[in-house]
Amino acid sequence: MSDIIKYEEVERRIIELRGQKVLLDRDVAELYGVETKRINEAVKNNPEKFPEGYVIQTTREESSALRSKISTLEASEGQGHYSKFNYKAFTERGLYMLATILKGKRATQTTLAIIETFAQVREMARTMEALQNVTDGGAQQQDLLQKTGEILANVVGTNLTTTTTETEIELNFAVVKIRHKVIKSV
């Protein structure tokens, strides 16, 4: 893996656990290019930096469910490596605190990618929430649709392959259906 961590590498590892967006210790370790035990040692050796809400210790049941899900996802990649211990899940605040401990060029690049990823996730959530409250078809709704499209283009942009200059993204939510076209100028 190169020293530059891409947004997509972080974004695809974010999961929701107990109503929070988190990264598992194993994924944090992979992003930082260290062993998982080094990440967990950083937490153990600096308990004052990780108060309640910064790191979630998963239960046996949660870890088992996560292993099953990860194993299924990794089956096609042939990896299948995971710890027998329960995962630690880092919240956004916990990841920021971890960044104060881990040093080096790779750590700096990883921290920047994590910060950018969580900022994009928060911005997407705010925009989607605002969009649900505006249904008049006016300029405000168009602005929010445009902003949503730009965020989506940032999120999927580098992974999106197309042979045309126009890409249509459609999201269906319980109450709102959003269709947005991203047109690339050639």
C-alpha positions in Angstrom: 0.0 0.0 0.0 1.4 3.4 -0.8 1.9 6.2 1.7 -1.0 8.1 0.4 -4.3 6.9 1.8 -7.3 7.6 -0.4 -10.7 8.7 0.8 -12.3 5.5 -0.6 -10.0 3.3 1.4 -11.3 4.8 4.6 -14.9 5.2 3.5 -15.4 1.5 2.6 -14.3 0.4 6.0 -16.7 2.6 8.0 -19.4 0.6 9.7 -22.3 1.5 11.9 -22.2 0.1 15.4 -24.5 1.1 18.2 -25.8 4.0 16.2 -22.3 5.4 15.5 -20.0 5.5 12.5 -16.8 3.6 13.5 -13.7 1.9 12.2 -12.7 -1.4 13.7 -9.2 -1.7 15.2 -8.2 -4.1 12.5 -9.1 -1.7 9.8 -7.4 1.2 11.6 -4.2 -0.9 11.9 -4.4 -1.7 8.2 -4.8 1.9 7.2 -1.9 3.0 9.5 0.3 0.1 8.3 0.8 -1.4 11.7 -0.3 -4.5 13.5 -3.7 -4.4 15.3 -2.0 -5.1 18.6 0.0 -1.8 18.2 -3.3 0.1 17.9 -4.7 -1.6 21.0 -1.5 -1.0 22.9 -1.8 2.7 22.1 -5.2 2.7 23.7 -4.1 0.6 26.7 -1.0 2.8 27.3 -3.0 6.1 27.1 -6.3 5.5 28.9 -6.7 9.2 29.6 -6.9 10.0 25.9 -9.7 7.5 25.3 -12.6 8.4 27.6 -16.0 6.7 27.3 -17.4 7.2 23.8 -14.0 7.3 22.0 -13.5 3.6 21.7 -16.3 1.0 21.9 -15.3 -2.5 23.1 -17.5 -4.9 21.2 -19.3 -7.7 22.9 -18.7 -11.3 22.0 -22.0 -11.3 20.0 -21.1 -8.1 18.1 -17.6 -9.4 17.3 -19.0 -12.7 16.1 -21.5 -11.0 13.9 -18.8 -8.7 12.5 -16.5 -11.6 11.9 -19.2 -13.4 10.0 -19.9 -10.3 7.9 -16.2 -9.7 7.3 -15.5 -13.3 6.4 -18.3 -13.2 3.8 -16.9 -10.0 2.3 -13.4 -11.3 2.3 -14.2 -14.7 0.8 -13.9 -13.3 -2.7 -10.6 -11.7 -1.8 -9.1 -14.8 -0.2 -8.0 -13.0 3.0 -10.0 -14.3 6.0 -7.6 -13.1 8.7 -9.1 -11.8 11.9 -8.4 -11.9 15.6 -10.0 -14.2 18.1 -10.4 -11.2 20.4 -13.4 -8.8 20.5 -12.9 -5.8 18.3 -12.4 -2.3 19.5 -14.4 0.2 17.4 -13.0 3.7 17.1 -15.5 6.6 16.9 -14.5 9.7 15.1 -13.3 11.3 18.3 -11.3 8.2 19.2 -9.6 8.3 15.8 -8.6 11.9 16.2 -7.1 11.0 19.6 -5.3 8.1 18.2 -3.8 10.4 15.6 -2.1 12.3 18.5 -0.3 9.1 19.5 0.8 7.6 16.2 3.6 9.4 14.4 5.2 9.3 10.9 4.4 10.2 7.4 2.0 7.3 6.9 0.2 8.2 10.1 -0.2 11.8 9.0 -1.6 10.8 5.6 -3.9 8.3 7.2 -5.2 10.8 9.7 -5.9 13.3 6.9 -7.8 10.7 5.0 -9.8 9.8 8.1 -10.7 13.4 8.9 -11.7 14.0 5.3 -13.9 10.9 5.2 -15.8 11.7 8.3 -16.3 15.3 7.2 -17.8 14.0 3.9 -20.0 11.6 5.8 -21.3 14.4 8.1 -21.8 16.7 5.2 -23.7 14.1 3.2 -26.0 13.4 6.2 -26.7 17.2 6.7 -27.5 17.7 3.1 -29.7 14.6 2.9 -31.6 15.8 6.0 -32.1 19.2 4.6 -33.2 17.8 1.3 -35.9 15.8 3.1 -37.4 19.0 4.5 -37.5 20.9 1.1 -40.0 19.5 -1.4 -41.2 22.6 -3.3 -39.0 22.1 -6.3 -37.5 25.6 -6.0 -34.0 27.0 -6.0 -33.2 25.7 -2.5 -34.1 22.1 -3.4 -32.0 22.5 -6.6 -29.0 23.8 -4.7 -29.3 20.9 -2.2 -29.6 18.4 -5.1 -26.5 19.9 -6.7 -24.5 19.7 -3.4 -25.6 16.1 -2.9 -24.5 15.3 -6.4 -21.1 16.9 -5.8 -20.6 15.0 -2.6 -21.6 11.7 -4.3 -19.3 12.5 -7.2 -16.5 12.9 -4.7 -17.3 9.7 -2.9 -17.7 7.5 -6.0 -15.8 9.6 -8.5 -12.5 7.7 -8.7 -14.2 4.3 -8.5 -16.7 5.2 -11.2 -16.0 3.9 -14.7 -18.1 5.0 -17.5 -17.7 5.3 -21.3 -19.9 8.3 -21.5 -19.7 11.8 -20.2 -22.9 11.5 -18.3 -23.6 9.5 -15.1 -26.9 9.2 -13.4 -27.1 8.4 -9.7 -30.4 7.5 -8.1 -31.0 7.1 -4.4 -34.2 5.8 -3.0 -35.1 6.5 0.6 -38.3 5.8 2.5 -39.8 9.2 1.7 -37.5 10.8 -0.9 -36.3 9.6 -4.3 -33.3 11.5 -5.5 -32.1 11.4 -9.1 -29.0 13.4 -10.0 -27.0 13.5 -13.2 -23.3 14.3 -13.2 -22.2 15.5 -16.5 -18.4 15.6 -17.1 -17.2 18.2 -19.6 -14.7 16.8 -22.0 
